[in-house]
Amino acid sequence: MGYDVPNIEDLYACLSCGYCNSVCPTYGQVGWESRTPRGVIYYLKQLSQKNVFDTILRRGVKLDSQSAERLRECVFMCTSCGMCEEVCHVDIEFIEFWEDIKEWVIKTVGKTESQKKMYDRIKEFKNPFGEPAETRGAWLPEDIKLSETPEVIFFGGCTESYRMQKLAQASVKIMDKAGVELNILGEKEWCCGSPLLRLGQGDIVKSEFMAHNIKMVEETGAKTVVTACAGCFNTIKNDYPKVLGKLDIEVLHLSEYTKRLLDSGALKVNNPISQKVTYHDPCHLGRHAKVFEAPRDVINSLGAELVEMRRHGAEACCCGSGAGVKAAYKDMALDIGVGRVEEAVETGAELIISPCPFCVLNLNQAAEKAGLKIKTVDLVQIALGAL
Amino acid sequence: MIGKSEIIFNEMSNIVGDGRARNDMFERRVYSHDLGSFPKLFDMMFNFKPDCIVKPESSDEISKIVKFASKERVAIIPRGGASWGMSGAIPIEGGIILDMTHMSNVLEIDGDNLIVTTEGGITWKDLYEKVEAKGYMIGSYPSSAPSATVAGWINTGGIGTGSYKYGGAGDNIRALEVVLPNGNIVNTGSKYTLQSGSGYDLNQIFVGAEGTLGVITKATLRIFPKDEFRPLSYLFPDLKTLSKAVQGLTRSDATPLNISFADNNHFGFLRELGHGDAPDGSMLNIALEGPEELIDYEEGVLDRITKGAKKESVELSMHEWDERSYELRAKRLGPSAILGEAFVPTTRMDEAIDHIYTLIKKMKLKAAITGMVPDRNSVVFMPYYLTDERKLIKSMVSLGFMGKLAGIGFKDGGRPSGLGLFFAYNLKKLHGGVAYGTMHDLKSSLDPCDIMNPGKLTEGQTRFGFPLPGAVLPLGMSVMKLVKGILPKDK
């Protein structure tokens, strides 16, 4: 009998046209058919349809250890950027599709050591770094007044809470300037779950983490959650309702919220910037959550001259670091990033702006690797200076 | 004992270095298919899996690979985007697949001479964008431009977007670089000028050769100054009324860039898929290109010819144009789809429509007709039929449809199109016995060891070395058609 591969209708619907190949950032680096959406789908389809003929013909579509290892590698090299969904001939919803496949591969082939470690750390410490919960809110600047009756909860996320605190600090300073009644969850905030969902290990996220985070927000009475992390944003906004049903709270990315504050006059641009800049759409914010305009509107409001890269908006290329690829395949993540930075340089921009900590980190490291001078900054950093 | 695959792999690794050859089972399997899908039973007749896959980066490397293959009698299968559905890039008895997509550099865009020289493994979309960035355009390209490669399309001798004005895959070639089956590297044309005067036109023998005569590594193509562009769509009640307009159009003095059409069934399928705004009728899509005054004039001509049809909005016309590479969205309804292709003279478009619809009805198929008009004299029908490859009989019957469609092509004064593996038997019928013999001689003289994409075109062949019996296959297809006729209607 064949393997019980999920999304079977999609496997059969695939036309094998190969439009996904040329847009896949990982295939661009690896260059083998096995590392294309089309190739993986074909292989999975073969696995699913193993039948009596295979025995007679000795076709041997069995998942021996070498093939299993290759399958896992090919599936987890995917950055979950979603470009394949964008160009798909038969409308396969690839972003979800790959999450299901990753889950199945883990179930069938097993986890790698690092995947297991990541899972265990998030399960125990509620963050992927193994940091203690008590220090999660330690980034909060002393001069920020927290409200007992907040309208907004700022969700810091693991990376900004433990590794890139300046971004979290800039975020609350912007909201503070506008007089927003705000608070944070501090040690009660858990990982949003994105690293596990993207890596096919979402079980505890769905059973515990989602409900916990929402409950903590609801207990504060706030009606809005704002986050500056594109990953947290997409996860809370789009993945949580799939499990919890429609949320009673509004989920906004800081770029959207900043735009709202600018539009209402609560924020003013006091020190406009005069640089020529380009904008890199994070996959989680752009293609996944369809937020394309708000960050661009903010950049324009700040006075900057915005020039677009060749691939932008829904067709923007991934920075290379998504879905655990930066941790597992560091060189490849950087090489994808180099291509993106080169594209930015072609525009003549002096600066790359992106509202995602992972994109910022990877693009800066990629520029360094390629010896390119251009810097990538988070939207919140540049906005704070101008407001 | 060390196996064939391992021996070839070691030799290839010596030639191209580490990392650009693979022979693990996973890789060999994912390179064993193209856009078509076979009934699983066919695995008995063929060995679709390559022994080794190589990613060459230069003509010299390919020359070395070919020399090895020639010495050891190993098959070479050049592969581009594998976006054709006729098995052109699939081994039938193992061998070496050359994954050409890594030879994708544009070498020169010469605006003064209006030519581009490129490696053959670049996709048409990428080439188009690079040429466009310099202010020029490619005349014609395949509808599968996002994945089809330059050399791949030339090898299928295809027609595509832009063909009405700028011809097919062979019509804009100035020169090719080809690695021949003996390892020699030949330059086939004249880079800066047209091919005329004394000497055989070597450019053209590789057009439509399906990779059986050599590996195309570079191409110099004509490019054109980029001008204004305007897509227009007209909706007709059915394909027969649309056909009248097409015939009028081909007799008019308008020369659109592109003319394509899709029937009521096609849009019905799109509605079934949830595209509620898909139109109810048969759509004629026309792309105009040139100076604005010319486009305005041609639009006037079209408006007169299509009188009575509904002229669609600018947005919908642009949408139809944007969908030009997405003709098979409806496949999901199958979830399998079988495509056919038949050329008929424009003058007999009406009869062909009747014949295809009759075939669809007789075989009780869930099918739609799309197509295009590649020049004033020819219409190509590209009907597709939705099926489910998991159902054995249903899927075997699919070949019956394709075979019968080829028959319609012949009956209505035309012909089928690409042959690939399963329709190689039509080559003789297509060109006549003497022409077929001449082609066979050409193949034998250039490729005496039969290493270059064996089994295709001049000899549909199984893994056991004996040819696919030309007379038996169509007979089998008739039987399949009969069986399908008795089966219940496709839902």
Interface residues (C-beta under 8 A of the other chain):
Chain A: E9 Y12 A13 L15 S16 C17 G18 Y19 N21 S22 G31 W32 E33 S34 G39 V40 Y42 Y43 Q46 Q49 N51 F53 L57 R59 G60 V61 D64 Q66 S67 R70 L71 C74 V87 H89 V90 D91
Chain B: R22 D24 M25 F26 E27 R29 V30 Y31 H33 D34 L35 S37 K40 L41 D43 M44 I53 K55 G81 A82 S83 D99 T101 H102 T123 K125 D126 S144 P146 S147 L273 S325 Y326 L328 R329 K331 R332 G334 P335 S336 A337 D388 E389 R390
